[in-house]
Amino acid sequence: MSTDVTAKSPAPAPPGGSGPAPDGLLGVMLAGLRRNMRQYGMLIALGLIVVLFAIWTDGDLLLPRNVSNLVLQNSYILILAIGMMLVIIAGHIDLSVGSLTAFTGAFAAVLTVQHGVSWPVALVLCLLVGAAAGSIQGYLIAYLGIPSFIVTLAGMLLFRGLTEILLKGQTLGPFPDGLQKLGNGFLPEVGPNTNYHNLTLLLGLVLIAAVVWQEFRDRRRQQEFSLDVLPTRLFLLKLTALVAAILVITLLLASYKGTPIVLIVLGVLVVGYGYVMRNAVFGRHIYAIGGNLPAAKLSGVKDKKVTFYVFLNMGVLAALAGLVVAARLNAASPKAGVNFELEAIASSFIGGASMSGGVGTVLGAIIGGLVLGVLNNGMNLLSVGTDWQQVIKGLALLVAVGFDVWNKRKSGS
């Protein structure tokens, strides 16, 4: 048998993949998605869920009123998800946030309704209470070495009991108008009558400009450090999709009552925490202790201090979420915050957090929370029973965690 030594050998596989280099836009897209599956997988899933429920509900999901309600109904879960993502990245868990949310709402009601404290003062005091609760739990976990599961499980029972004591088993309200606006208010209308909320349109244009600038800036910095970047066509496709999504949401909100105040609060949190986790030393230390604690210690990371502040931060965000949910309901209830901790944990895992810590993003937590929020809202519009809703959300969480395990095994990490 003879061998044709002149035959061309197959083209070498690109780094991180197998087989020949992809041809055409579809091949480039698939290759880019494979390399960035953790980052874009749930974002694509969110888009598909929105499209499916929009079809199944005959467009009701994307009605301006429903989109506004979707933001208001899920704002406190998204706030909790941001803090929970940091806790999980650090390699811990917090089961107390739902009960702490209820407790701070009850504390706000006692201050404002029973004792006539002005709502700005009550807001500050509630945030301080949340910081104190988080710092106590953080101290027990970081400096005494008690597992976070045990400490926060005790906190869940403790704060739920304190809520019952404060409210004496009864619902307390209503709240002052200023505090109500935190959960139900909208930005005021300005400018001429255009049949749209002008301030919302302006904010949407500013957000689009900021996103475009940030995407190009990040891409340029990655190229300067010789890091892998998305192919140009896939990058432009991603940018177009982001701009289109922001524009659609802006027009939907502007055609109803405008931008909810809590959405501004949430936007500030996303930008602030996103910057900290990407650029600040503290954010890098959180990733370090969650990814490899012994190596982080050898590198000089003060792991106990970082863990302490992560739980202190979680307490503050839980207090803020408690104020938002109490303001939205216009009353404090002993049953408020039930299962909020599970929703926040599920949002984090669905949004890309790893069970072993060291992996996750603030934006991922928001995407995970929106996945659950759209599922809840869409199933309510379709009159799906709460029993089946729980089954579907449980399956979504299981799929997300299973994907994380599969992705880690595939990458050999």
SVG drawing of the C-alpha trace seen along z (x, -y; Angstrom):
<svg xmlns="http://www.w3.org/2000/svg" viewBox="-55 -71 60 73">
<polyline fill="none" stroke="black" stroke-width="0.4" points="0.0,0.0 1.4,-3.4 0.9,-6.6 0.3,-9.9 2.8,-12.1 1.6,-15.2 -1.9,-15.0 -2.8,-18.0 -3.1,-17.5 -6.2,-18.9 -6.0,-22.5 -5.1,-22.7 -7.9,-23.2 -8.2,-26.7 -7.3,-27.1 -9.9,-25.9 -11.8,-24.0 -11.7,-21.0 -12.0,-20.5 -11.3,-22.9 -11.6,-26.7 -15.3,-27.8 -16.3,-29.4 -19.0,-32.1 -20.9,-34.1 -22.7,-31.1 -19.5,-29.3 -17.9,-32.3 -21.0,-32.7 -21.0,-29.1 -17.3,-29.2 -17.7,-32.4 -20.6,-31.0 -18.7,-27.8 -15.8,-29.9 -18.3,-32.2 -21.0,-29.7 -21.0,-30.5 -21.3,-34.3 -23.9,-34.2 -25.8,-31.0 -28.4,-32.4 -28.7,-35.7 -29.8,-33.7 -32.0,-31.6 -33.6,-34.8 -34.3,-36.1 -35.9,-32.8 -38.1,-32.7 -39.3,-36.2 -40.1,-35.4 -41.9,-32.1 -44.1,-33.7 -44.8,-36.7 -46.2,-34.2 -48.0,-32.1 -49.7,-35.1 -50.6,-36.7 -48.3,-39.6 -49.5,-40.3 -46.1,-39.7 -44.7,-42.7 -47.5,-45.2 -46.1,-48.4 -48.1,-48.0 -46.9,-44.4 -43.2,-45.3 -43.5,-48.0 -45.1,-45.6 -42.4,-43.1 -39.7,-45.5 -41.6,-46.5 -42.4,-42.9 -38.9,-41.6 -36.8,-44.6 -36.3,-43.4 -35.3,-39.9 -32.7,-41.5 -31.3,-43.6 -30.9,-40.5 -29.4,-38.6 -26.6,-41.1 -25.5,-40.6 -26.1,-36.9 -23.9,-36.6 -21.0,-38.2 -21.6,-35.8 -21.6,-32.8 -18.5,-34.0 -16.7,-34.1 -17.6,-30.5 -20.4,-31.0 -24.2,-31.0 -26.7,-33.2 -30.1,-31.8 -31.1,-34.7 -31.9,-37.4 -35.6,-36.6 -36.2,-36.9 -33.9,-40.0 -35.9,-41.6 -39.1,-41.0 -37.5,-42.3 -36.3,-45.6 -39.7,-46.2 -41.3,-45.7 -38.8,-47.9 -39.5,-50.7 -43.3,-50.3 -42.8,-50.6 -40.7,-53.7 -42.9,-55.5 -46.4,-54.3 -46.2,-53.9 -43.6,-56.5 -44.0,-59.1 -40.3,-59.0 -39.7,-60.8 -39.2,-58.3 -35.7,-59.5 -34.5,-58.9 -36.3,-55.6 -34.6,-54.5 -31.1,-55.3 -31.9,-53.5 -33.1,-50.4 -30.0,-50.3 -27.9,-50.6 -29.9,-47.7 -29.2,-45.6 -25.5,-46.5 -25.4,-45.5 -27.1,-42.2 -24.8,-41.4 -21.7,-42.4 -22.7,-40.1 -23.1,-37.2 -20.0,-38.1 -17.9,-38.2 -19.2,-34.8 -18.4,-33.3 -15.1,-35.0 -13.4,-35.3 -15.0,-32.5 -15.0,-30.0 -18.6,-28.9 -19.9,-27.7 -22.0,-30.2 -24.8,-27.7 -25.3,-27.3 -24.9,-31.0 -27.4,-32.2 -29.8,-29.4 -29.8,-30.6 -30.3,-34.2 -33.2,-33.1 -35.0,-31.8 -33.9,-34.7 -35.0,-37.5 -38.3,-35.8 -39.1,-35.5 -38.1,-39.2 -40.4,-40.2 -43.3,-38.4 -42.4,-40.2 -42.2,-43.6 -45.5,-43.3 -47.3,-41.2 -48.5,-38.9 -50.3,-41.7 -49.9,-43.7 -48.8,-47.3 -49.3,-50.2 -49.7,-52.4 -46.3,-54.0 -45.6,-57.7 -45.9,-58.8 -42.2,-59.4 -41.4,-55.8 -44.2,-54.4 -42.5,-55.9 -39.5,-53.7 -41.6,-50.7 -44.3,-52.1 -43.1,-55.6 -42.1,-56.7 -39.9,-59.5 -41.8,-62.8 -42.7,-63.9 -40.8,-66.8 -40.9,-68.6 -43.5,-68.8 -46.3,-66.3 -44.9,-63.6 -47.1,-60.7 -44.0,-59.2 -42.3,-59.8 -39.5,-62.2 -37.2,-61.6 -37.3,-57.9 -36.5,-58.4 -33.5,-60.5 -32.3,-58.0 -32.6,-55.3 -30.5,-57.2 -27.9,-57.9 -27.8,-54.2 -27.4,-53.1 -24.5,-55.5 -22.9,-54.3 -23.2,-50.6 -21.7,-51.2 -18.8,-53.2 -18.2,-50.5 -18.3,-47.6 -15.8,-49.3 -13.6,-50.3 -13.5,-46.8 -12.7,-45.4 -9.9,-47.8 -8.4,-47.0 -8.6,-43.3 -6.8,-43.7 -4.1,-45.9 -3.3,-43.0 -3.5,-40.4 -6.5,-38.7 -9.1,-36.8 -11.9,-38.9 -15.1,-38.1 -14.8,-38.1 -15.8,-41.4 -19.0,-40.2 -20.1,-38.5 -19.2,-41.6 -21.2,-43.8 -24.1,-41.4 -23.9,-41.3 -23.8,-45.2 -26.8,-45.5 -28.8,-43.0 -28.0,-45.0 -28.9,-48.3 -32.2,-46.9 -33.1,-45.4 -32.5,-48.6 -34.4,-50.6 -37.4,-48.3 -37.5,-48.3 -37.1,-52.1 -40.1,-52.6 -42.2,-50.2 -41.6,-52.0 -41.9,-55.4 -45.3,-54.6 -46.7,-53.8 -45.8,-55.8 -42.1,-56.1 -39.1,-54.8 -39.9,-53.3 -37.7,-54.9 -36.6,-51.5 -35.2,-50.8 -32.9,-53.8 -31.8,-52.4 -31.2,-49.0 -29.3,-50.5 -27.0,-52.4 -26.4,-49.1 -25.6,-47.2 -23.1,-49.8 -21.5,-50.3 -21.1,-46.6 -20.2,-45.7 -17.3,-48.2 -16.2,-46.9 -16.1,-43.3 -14.4,-44.1 -11.9,-46.8 -11.5,-47.2 -9.0,-45.3 -11.8,-44.3 -13.7,-42.6 -10.6,-40.7 -10.1,-39.5 -13.6,-38.1 -12.9,-36.1 -9.6,-35.0 -10.9,-33.6 -13.7,-31.8 -11.6,-30.4 -8.6,-29.2 -8.5,-30.2 -5.0,-28.8 -3.5,-30.5 -5.3,-33.8 -3.9,-33.6 -0.4,-33.1 -0.9,-36.1 -1.6,-38.3 -5.4,-38.5 -7.0,-39.2 -9.7,-36.6 -11.4,-37.1 -11.8,-40.8 -13.1,-40.3 -15.6,-37.7 -16.8,-40.0 -17.5,-42.8 -19.2,-40.5 -21.8,-39.6 -22.0,-43.2 -22.8,-44.2 -25.4,-41.5 -27.1,-42.8 -27.4,-46.3 -28.8,-45.0 -31.3,-42.8 -32.4,-45.9 -32.8,-47.9 -34.8,-45.0 -37.0,-45.0 -37.8,-48.7 -38.6,-48.2 -41.0,-45.3 -42.7,-47.0 -43.1,-50.2 -44.6,-48.3 -47.1,-46.5 -47.6,-49.7 -47.5,-47.6 -45.2,-45.4 -46.3,-41.8 -45.0,-38.9 -45.1,-36.7 -43.1,-39.0 -39.8,-37.8 -40.8,-34.1 -38.6,-32.1 -36.8,-35.3 -33.5,-33.7 -34.2,-30.8 -35.1,-33.1 -31.9,-35.0 -29.8,-31.9 -31.5,-30.5 -31.0,-33.7 -27.3,-33.6 -26.9,-30.0 -29.0,-30.4 -27.0,-33.6 -23.7,-31.6 -22.4,-31.4 -20.4,-28.2 -21.3,-26.0 -17.6,-25.9 -17.2,-29.7 -14.9,-32.0 -17.2,-32.4 -20.0,-34.8 -20.9,-38.3 -23.3,-41.0 -24.9,-41.1 -25.3,-37.3 -27.3,-37.7 -29.6,-40.2 -30.1,-37.9 -30.8,-34.9 -33.3,-37.0 -35.0,-38.1 -35.2,-34.5 -37.2,-33.6 -39.2,-36.9 -40.3,-36.3 -41.1,-32.7 -43.3,-33.8 -45.0,-36.5 -45.5,-34.5 -46.9,-31.5 -49.3,-33.8 -50.5,-35.3 -51.1,-31.8 -52.9,-30.9 -50.5,-28.1 -51.0,-26.9 -48.5,-27.7 -47.7,-24.0 -46.5,-23.7 -44.7,-27.0 -42.6,-25.6 -41.9,-22.5 -40.8,-24.5 -38.6,-26.9 -37.0,-23.9 -36.2,-22.3 -34.7,-25.6 -32.4,-25.7 -31.4,-22.1 -30.6,-22.6 -28.5,-25.7 -26.5,-23.9 -26.2,-20.8 -24.8,-23.0 -22.2,-24.4 -21.0,-21.0 -21.0,-19.8 -19.1,-23.0 -16.5,-22.5 -15.9,-18.8 -15.6,-19.7 -13.1,-22.4 -11.2,-20.1 -11.3,-22.5"/>
</svg>
